């Protein structure tokens, strides 16, 4: 029964969610918490691991949730369910997109999806900032997290540092500050 629920959950999430992995995270979190598969805090930890792993974060998250819930079978079912809708939609869109690419209505619809996607990503970021106690309380811990956030942001934006180096140095900072 759990395998079917995992398949249904991640298939529908993959089918009905727009905007890429980070925009899908709030949807996945809501389902995971709703079914009691894990808490918001546990899911936040999974997102940290999934975002450092190669591949799409939504699929990585689904795999880890599936594994935590039902082992290897759960991981495989969740991965297939998460990828299947995108694969089918991409194949269908690719077949017809060139025919409607210049259609004004289609362009307008895609244009209006942009702010929604940005809003979903911002919501996920705020939710994770709250659950990791970066915002909401003013302590030495939260101030250090905010400082690391801004240093990372500057390193990515201004210095054009590679994301892997940011992750590595943030990990070192975490060891130095919290061990």
N, C-alpha and C positions, 0 to 999 in steps of 0.2 A: 504493500500500500504506500509506503514512504517513497519508493522508487517512482511510482506513478505520480505522486504529488510533486516530487522534485521535477519530473519531466514536464508536467503541466505548468508548474510555476515558472520554470525557466523558459519554456517554449513561449508562453504568453508574454513574459517579460521581454524576451528577444523580439517577439512579433509586434508588440504595442509600444515599445519605448523608442524614442528618437534622440539623436544628439550624441551618440557614442557612449563609450564606457563610463566616463565620469558622470554623465547626465543620467545614466541608468542606475547608478549606485543607490540613490534614495529609494527607488522602486524595489530593488533587490533587498535592501535593508528592511523595508516595510514588510515584505513577504517573509523574510527570515525571522523577524521578531514576531510577526503574527502567528506563525506556525510553531513558535517556541523552539526553533532549531538552535538559536543562540541569542544572546543579549546584544544590545547595541554596542556595548564595550567590546565584546568578543568579535563582533562584525567589524568594528573599527580596526582591530588588530589584524584581521584578515585582509582588509583593504590595504593596510600598510605593506603586508607581505605580497599581495597581488600586484600592487603598483611597482614594486621593485623587481618582480619577475618578468621575464620576457613574454610578450604577447598582450592581447587585449585585456584590460583590467576587468571588464564585465565577465568575460569567459573565465579568466583566472579565478575571480571571486566565486563564480558558479561552481567551478571545479572544487575549490576548497570547501565550500558549503556542502556540496554533495558528498565529499569525502568525510567530512566531520559527521554528517548525518547517517550515511550508509556505506562507508568504506569505498573501495575501488569501484564497485558497481554504481554507487551514487555519484562518484566523480565522473565516470564515463557517461552516465545518463544525463547529468546536468550539463556537461560540455556539449553533447550532441543536441540537447534541447535548446541551449542558448545559441548555438551556431546555425541550426537548421532554418529558422525563419529568415535570418539575414542572407543565407546562401540562396534560398528560394526567391526572396525579394530582389536580390542583386541580379540573378539570372533573368527574372521577368523584366526588371527595369532596364537592364542592358539591351534586351531585345526590342524595347519600345522607346527608350529614351531619345534616341537620335530622331525619332519621328515627332516628338513633342518638346524637344529641347528649346526651341524658339517660341513656344507658345507663351503668351503673356500671362495667362492664368497660372500656368505651371511655375513660371518664374516668380510670380507674386506669392504663391503658396510657399515656395522654398524660402523666399525672402522673409516672410513673416515667421517662419520657424526659428530663425536665428535668435531673436531675443528670448524665446522660450528655452532654447538649449542653454544659453548663457545663464538664465535664471535657475535652471536645474543644476548646473555645475556650481553656481554660487551657493545654492541651498545645500548641496552636498558638502562643500567646503566649510560652511558655517556650522553645519551639524557635526562634522568631524572635529572642528575646532572646539565646540562645546563639549563633546564627549571626551576629548583628550585634555580638557581643562585649560586650553590655551586662552579662552575667553570666558567670561562669566565671573571669575574671581581674580583678584589682584594679589598674587603671591610671587615669591621669588621663582618658583617653578614656572608659573604661567608667563612671567616676564622673560625668563630665559628662552622659553619656547617661541615667544613673539619675536625676540631678537634673532633667533636662529631662522625663523621664517623670513624676516626682512633681509637678513644677510643672504639667504638662499635666493630670494627674489632678485636682489641686486646682482648677485653672481650670475644668475640665469639671464636676466634682462640686459644689464649694462656690460658685464664682462664676457657674456656669451659662453659661460662655462658649460661643460657637458653635464647633463643631468646625473649621470653615474658618479661623477666626481662630487657633486652636491650631496648625493645620498651617502657616499663614502665618508665625506667630512662631517656630515650631520651625525652619522653613526659614531664617529670618533668623539665629536662634541658631547653626544649623549653618554658615552662611556666615561669621559672626563668629568662631566657634571653630575652624573647620577649614580656612579658606581661607588 
